[in-house]
Amino acid sequence: MDISIKTLSLFGAVVFTGLSAGLFFAWSVSVIPGTQKINSEAYLETMQSINRAILNPVFFMVFFGSLLFLGAASYYQFHVSSSAFWFMLIAAATYLIGTLAVTGLGNVPLNDQLESTQLNLLNKVQLEDLRSFYESKWNRFHLIRTICAIASFVFATASIFSTLKFIK
């Protein structure tokens, strides 16, 4: 069985982008509603713990691998089909700007700020103020990256379908 780099890049783009979109979607419908039910100190401690735990090789492989696969697939689709190329390029740009950049410029600085905070030195009002500041901004950035990751997955999938004979 001869599997080409083009095929691997397309498969990787769809699978890795789907995994990223799935992670962010699952977070939106499970973790966020769950953390809304706990007090501010528990919320902030939980977010500190999760933010440490997610910094692992598997997450990085999927998060950054999505962009690498999308870029490679865009390159290989350039010579296959105009519509497939544009779908994949839009998927890559959407992921780069809406998922990766929003995470790096929005969520990560908030996580770093939270990590550097010694929660045990804050009183109840300070904990509630920090939570209000952090949670509202973090969830807004998270919503943007979730929508963009899902859109990127849809465009990557559309790229593959646009090359199939029965679609034309």
C-alpha positions in Angstrom: 0.0 0.0 0.0 1.5 3.3 -1.2 0.4 6.2 0.9 1.7 9.5 -0.4 2.7 12.6 1.7 -0.2 14.4 0.1 -2.6 11.8 1.5 -0.9 11.8 4.9 -1.1 15.6 5.0 -4.8 15.6 4.2 -5.5 12.9 6.7 -3.4 14.6 9.4 -5.1 18.0 8.7 -8.6 16.6 9.2 -7.7 14.4 12.2 -5.6 16.8 14.1 -7.8 19.8 13.5 -10.8 17.6 14.5 -9.0 16.7 17.7 -8.3 20.4 18.5 -11.9 21.4 17.7 -13.2 18.5 19.7 -11.1 19.4 22.7 -12.2 23.0 22.7 -15.9 22.0 22.1 -15.8 19.4 24.9 -14.3 22.0 27.2 -17.1 24.5 26.3 -19.9 22.0 27.1 -18.4 20.3 30.1 -15.6 22.1 32.0 -17.0 25.6 31.7 -20.5 24.7 32.9 -18.9 22.6 35.7 -16.6 25.3 36.9 -19.4 27.8 37.0 -20.9 25.9 39.9 -17.9 26.1 42.3 -16.7 29.0 44.5 -14.0 31.4 43.3 -11.1 29.9 45.2 -11.9 26.4 43.9 -12.3 27.7 40.4 -9.0 29.5 40.4 -7.1 26.5 41.9 -8.8 24.2 39.4 -7.8 26.5 36.5 -4.2 26.7 37.7 -4.1 22.9 37.9 -5.6 22.4 34.5 -3.3 25.0 32.9 -0.3 23.1 34.2 -1.6 19.7 33.2 -2.5 20.6 29.6 1.1 21.7 28.9 2.1 18.2 27.7 3.6 16.6 24.6 0.3 15.1 23.3 -1.5 18.5 23.6 1.4 20.3 21.9 1.5 17.7 19.1 -2.2 18.1 18.3 -2.4 21.9 18.8 0.7 22.8 16.7 0.5 19.7 14.5 -2.9 20.8 13.2 -1.3 23.9 11.8 1.6 22.0 10.3 -0.7 19.5 8.6 -3.1 22.2 7.4 -0.1 24.1 5.9 1.3 21.0 4.2 -2.2 20.0 2.9 -2.7 23.5 1.5 0.6 23.2 -0.4 -0.3 19.8 -1.8 -3.9 20.8 -2.7 -2.6 23.7 -4.8 -1.9 21.4 -7.7 -5.0 19.2 -7.2 -8.0 21.5 -7.3 -8.6 25.2 -7.0 -11.6 24.7 -4.6 -9.7 22.1 -2.5 -6.8 24.5 -2.2 -8.9 27.4 -1.1 -10.8 25.4 1.4 -7.6 24.1 2.9 -5.9 27.5 2.9 -9.0 29.1 4.6 -8.8 26.2 7.1 -5.1 26.9 7.8 -5.6 30.7 8.1 -8.6 30.3 10.4 -6.7 27.9 12.6 -3.6 30.1 12.7 -5.4 33.4 13.5 -8.6 32.3 15.3 -7.2 29.3 17.3 -3.5 29.5 17.6 -3.0 33.3 17.8 -6.1 33.8 20.0 -4.8 31.2 22.4 -1.3 32.6 22.4 -2.3 36.2 22.7 -5.4 35.8 24.8 -5.7 32.6 26.9 -2.0 32.0 27.6 -1.3 35.5 29.1 -4.3 35.1 31.3 -3.1 31.6 32.4 0.4 33.0 33.1 -1.1 35.8 35.2 -3.1 33.3 37.1 -0.2 31.0 37.6 1.9 33.8 39.1 -0.8 34.6 41.6 -0.5 33.2 45.1 -4.1 32.5 45.8 -3.5 31.8 49.5 -2.6 35.4 50.0 -5.9 36.8 48.6 -9.0 37.4 50.7 -12.5 36.4 49.5 -13.2 39.6 47.7 -9.9 39.6 45.9 -10.5 36.0 44.9 -13.9 36.9 43.5 -12.5 39.9 41.7 -9.7 37.9 40.1 -12.2 35.2 39.1 -14.5 37.7 37.5 -11.7 39.3 35.6 -10.0 36.0 34.5 -13.1 33.9 33.8 -14.9 36.5 31.6 -11.9 37.2 29.4 -10.7 33.6 29.3 -14.1 32.3 28.3 -14.5 35.0 25.6 -11.1 34.0 24.0 -12.0 30.3 24.4 -15.3 30.8 22.5 -13.5 32.5 19.7 -10.9 29.7 19.4 -13.5 27.0 19.6 -15.6 28.5 16.8 -12.4 29.0 14.7 -11.2 25.4 15.4 -14.5 24.0 14.4 -14.6 26.2 11.3 -11.1 25.1 10.4 -12.1 21.5 10.7 -15.2 22.1 8.5 -13.1 23.8 5.8 -10.5 21.1 5.9 -13.1 18.4 5.5 -14.8 20.4 2.7 -11.4 20.5 0.9 -11.3 16.7 0.8 -15.0 16.4 -0.3 -14.5 19.0 -3.0 -12.0 16.7 -4.8 -14.4 13.7 -4.8 -16.0 12.9 -8.2 -19.5 12.7 -6.8 -19.4 16.2 -5.5 -18.7 17.8 -8.9 
